[in-house]
Amino acid sequence: MLGAARIRALIPHQGAMCLLDAALRWDARGILCRAASHLDPANPLRAAGRLGAVTGAEYGMQAAALHGALTGNGRPGMIAALRDLRCEVARLDQAAFGTLSVRAWRLAAGEGGSVYGFALRAASGRLLVAGQGTVAVPAPAPECSGSLVMAGSRPVMTEGRRRIPTPAADAG
């Protein structure tokens, strides 16, 4: 089991934006987490004093991000798309739901990202929110050993100490 501090060390979501309290178990296919932040009046996703059910997608995708970090099969990315989002309730901030279970499972993975399914359930087992999310991972930046420096008002490319002619630098 992982606690909130360890989760924050593994995913980019920090402070109150880290919505998960614990990771209970995980394997190569998916992860099961626990969350009670839906009951926190200071939850940063609240709007007009309420936490709409659509925010469950953020809970699910944070579990997906944690799964990628724990299994070594994911680089940090951004949510690119949500599909088949099912909200079985209007809002998540109901004390009757108790602690939420947040499950995420990898459906597909490739160089450009991953697709995860997710489901949030109340302590009773009642399904609250489910869907799929696509995580897009930016391509790694190309390695560059040179520098761009200014020679007066003209840019000049350098490689080590050697000047590389460029049209912009040599035009005037």
KOLTI-913803 format. One record per residue (C-alpha): x, y, z; residue in one letter. Coordinates in steps of 0.5 Angstrom, whole numbers, plus 500, padded with zeros to 3 digits. Example, Ala and Ser with C-alpha at 12.3 -4.5 7.8 and 13.67 -1.06 7.14 Angstrom:
% KOLTI-913803
525491516A;527498514S;
***
This chain:
% KOLTI-913803
500500500M;502507498L;500513502G;499520500A;506523501A;509517496R;503518491I;505526491R;512524490A;510520484L;505524480I;505531478P;499533482H;501536489Q;498539495G;490539495A;490537487M;493530489C;486527490L;488520492L;489518499D;492511498A;494506493A;492499495L;494495490R;497495483W;499490478D;501491470A;494491468R;491496473G;491500480I;486500486L;486507490C;482510495R;480517496A;476521501A;478528498S;471529495H;468530502L;473536503D;470543503P;477546500A;477541495N;480545489P;475542484L;469545487R;465550484A;459554487A;460550493G;459543490R;463537487L;460535480G;461528478A;464530472V;470531477T;471524478G;474523471A;480527474E;480522480Y;480516475G;486519471M;490521477Q;490513478A;492512471A;498517472A;500513479L;499506475H;504509470G;509511475A;509505479L;509500473T;515504469G;510504463N;508511463G;512518462R;508524464P;503526460G;497530459M;489528459I;488529451A;481526451A;475523455L;470518452R;464514454D;464518461L;458516465R;456519471C;451515475E;450521480V;450529480A;455530485R;461526489L;461531495D;456526499Q;458524506A;453517504A;458515499F;464514504G;471513502T;471512494L;475506491S;478509485V;480504480R;484505473A;486500468W;490500462R;487499455L;492500450A;499503450A;504506445G;510511444E;505517444G;501515450G;496510453S;488509454V;486508461Y;479505463G;477508470F;471507475A;469510482L;465507487R;462509493A;464505500A;458501499S;460498492G;455503488R;458505481L;459513481L;463515475V;466511470A;469512463G;476512459Q;481517458G;487518453T;494520456V;498524450A;505524452V;510529448P;515526444A;522527447P;526533445A;531532440P;538533443E;542539442C;549540443S;550547440G;547554443S;544560440L;547566441V;546573439M;552577435A;549584435G;542583433S;543577429R;543570432P;549565431V;549558432M;555555435T;557548436E;562548442G;567554440R;565553432R;561558429R;556555424I;553559419P;546561419T;542564413P;539569419A;547571421A;550571414D;544575411A;547582413G;
***
